């Protein structure tokens, strides 16, 4: 039995290494306890009923529709449970669908460890946690293909194009700064100018522009 101050977490993923990594991470945090691990959707449903975790942490790499179905079933059977999705799919449509299904947290697999811990604590407080890279996309809506094909308001500099390419590859501001031997603040400034030139509200807008401009 876990005490009332401990958050019980069920980790669900068909990737053994991912489950092991998350288990090790969560075990280092006080008041977080991995109560079980699930391999697939059916085991997630079964173990949630048997172990009664506070949060189900699901890693979703490609089974998008299945994860939506599992989330609906979990929330129908356990209304108070928190469901966090960690996914390689940074898509606003999927994010909206999974939140409507009842998920309380949505993070990309490239999120920092601290962001996952913050998400868990936020959800235990009753809040919703959406990774910052997706928040503006969800607020402003998904950019249409027609809008994404609009050329930049001003030509991109060589450095801006270089940074846009790294963003499209999934690198964080800190990683880009390390690759270019500049400060994080410098990368943030370039990124802000890119968003202005491209009328981009979020990372996914920048990724679409990079594809349309053939920048990789």
C-alpha positions in Angstrom: 0.0 0.0 0.0 1.3 3.4 -0.9 0.8 6.3 1.5 -1.4 9.3 0.7 1.7 11.5 -0.2 3.0 9.1 -2.8 1.9 9.2 -6.4 1.5 5.7 -7.9 2.4 5.5 -11.6 1.7 2.8 -14.1 4.1 3.0 -17.0 2.7 1.7 -20.3 4.9 1.0 -23.4 5.7 -1.8 -25.7 9.3 -0.6 -25.7 11.3 -2.4 -23.0 14.1 0.2 -22.9 11.7 3.1 -22.7 9.9 1.5 -19.8 13.2 0.8 -18.0 14.4 4.4 -18.6 11.2 5.9 -17.2 11.2 3.6 -14.2 14.7 4.6 -13.3 13.9 8.3 -13.7 10.8 8.1 -11.6 12.5 6.1 -8.9 14.9 9.0 -8.3 12.0 11.3 -7.5 10.7 11.5 -3.9 7.0 10.6 -3.5 6.8 9.0 -7.0 6.3 5.2 -7.1 6.1 3.0 -10.2 3.5 0.5 -9.2 3.6 -1.5 -12.4 4.4 -1.7 -16.1 2.1 -2.6 -19.0 3.1 -3.9 -22.4 0.0 -3.2 -24.4 -3.5 -1.6 -24.3 -5.2 -4.6 -22.7 -2.6 -5.0 -20.0 -2.9 -1.2 -19.3 -6.6 -1.5 -18.7 -6.2 -4.7 -16.5 -3.3 -3.4 -14.4 -5.0 0.0 -13.9 -8.0 -1.8 -12.3 -5.8 -4.1 -10.2 -3.1 -1.7 -9.0 -5.2 1.5 -8.9 -2.4 4.0 -9.9 -2.9 7.7 -9.6 -1.4 8.3 -13.1 -1.0 6.1 -16.2 2.0 7.2 -18.2 1.7 6.0 -21.8 4.5 6.2 -24.3 2.9 6.4 -27.8 5.2 6.1 -30.8 2.8 5.1 -33.5 -0.5 3.5 -32.2 -2.4 6.8 -32.1 -6.0 5.5 -32.5 -5.4 2.7 -29.9 -4.1 5.2 -27.4 -7.2 7.4 -27.8 -9.4 4.3 -27.2 -7.4 3.2 -24.1 -7.6 6.7 -22.7 -11.4 6.8 -23.1 -11.8 3.4 -21.5 -9.5 4.4 -18.6 -11.4 7.6 -17.9 -14.8 5.8 -18.2 -13.7 3.2 -15.6 -11.5 5.4 -13.4 -12.7 9.1 -13.7 -10.2 10.4 -11.2 -7.1 8.9 -12.8 -4.6 11.0 -14.6 -3.4 10.0 -18.1 -0.1 11.4 -19.5 0.9 10.8 -23.1 4.6 10.9 -24.1 4.6 10.7 -27.8 6.8 11.1 -30.9 3.8 12.5 -32.7 3.7 16.3 -32.4 0.4 16.8 -34.1 -2.2 19.3 -33.0 -5.1 17.1 -34.3 -3.9 14.1 -32.2 -3.2 16.4 -29.2 -6.8 17.7 -29.3 -8.2 14.2 -29.8 -6.3 12.7 -26.9 -7.2 15.6 -24.6 -10.9 15.3 -25.5 -10.6 11.6 -24.8 -9.6 12.5 -21.2 -5.8 12.8 -21.1 -4.4 15.3 -18.7 -0.9 15.6 -20.0 0.8 15.7 -23.5 4.6 15.7 -24.0 6.8 15.0 -26.9 9.5 12.3 -26.5 12.2 15.1 -26.8 10.9 16.8 -23.6 13.4 17.2 -20.8 13.1 14.9 -17.8 12.2 17.8 -15.6 9.2 18.6 -17.8 7.8 15.1 -17.3 8.2 15.5 -13.5 6.5 18.9 -13.7 3.7 17.4 -15.7 3.1 14.6 -13.1 3.0 17.1 -10.2 0.7 19.5 -12.2 -1.8 16.7 -12.9 -1.7 15.5 -9.3 -2.8 19.1 -8.4 -5.7 18.7 -10.8 -4.2 20.8 -13.6 -3.8 20.1 -17.3 -0.2 19.9 -18.6 0.5 20.6 -22.3 4.1 20.9 -23.4 5.0 24.5 -24.4 5.9 23.4 -28.0 2.3 22.5 -28.5 0.4 25.1 -26.5 0.4 27.9 -29.1 -0.5 25.5 -31.9 -3.5 24.3 -29.8 -4.5 27.9 -29.0 -4.2 29.2 -32.6 -5.2 26.1 -34.4 -3.3 24.0 -36.9 -1.8 26.0 -39.8 -3.4 25.1 -43.1 -1.2 23.8 -45.9 -2.1 27.0 -48.0 -0.9 29.3 -45.2 2.2 27.1 -44.7 3.2 27.6 -48.4 3.2 31.4 -48.0 6.8 32.6 -48.6 8.7 34.4 -45.8 7.9 38.0 -45.3 11.6 38.7 -45.5 14.4 36.4 -46.8 16.0 34.2 -44.2 19.6 34.8 -43.3 22.1 31.9 -43.6 22.1 31.4 -39.8 18.3 31.6 -39.6 18.0 28.9 -42.2 20.5 26.8 -40.4 18.6 27.1 -37.1 15.3 26.4 -38.9 16.9 23.2 -40.1 17.9 22.1 -36.6 14.4 22.9 -35.3 12.9 20.7 -38.0 15.2 17.9 -36.9 13.7 18.2 -33.4 16.6 19.8 -31.6 15.9 22.0 -28.6 17.2 25.6 -28.2 19.9 24.3 -25.9 21.0 21.6 -28.2 21.1 24.0 -31.2 23.2 26.4 -29.1 25.7 23.7 -28.3 25.9 22.6 -32.0 26.5 26.2 -33.1 28.7 27.3 -30.2 26.4 30.2 -29.3 24.3 31.0 -26.3 20.8 29.8 -25.8 19.6 33.4 -25.8 21.1 33.9 -29.2 19.2 30.9 -30.5 16.0 32.2 -28.9 16.5 35.6 -30.7 17.0 33.9 -34.0 13.9 31.7 -33.4 11.8 34.7 -32.5 12.9 36.4 -35.8 12.0 33.2 -37.7 8.6 33.1 -36.2 8.0 36.8 -37.2 9.3 36.3 -40.8 7.3 33.1 -41.3 4.2 34.1 -39.4 4.7 30.9 -37.3 3.0 30.5 -33.9 4.7 27.4 -32.7 7.4 24.8 -33.5 5.1 22.7 -35.8 4.5 25.8 -38.0 8.3 26.2 -38.2 8.7 22.5 -39.1 6.1 22.9 -41.9 7.8 26.0 -43.3 11.2 24.1 -43.2 9.7 21.3 -45.3 8.1 23.8 -47.8 11.4 25.7 -48.1 13.3 22.3 -48.5 15.4 23.1 -45.4 16.6 20.1 -43.5 
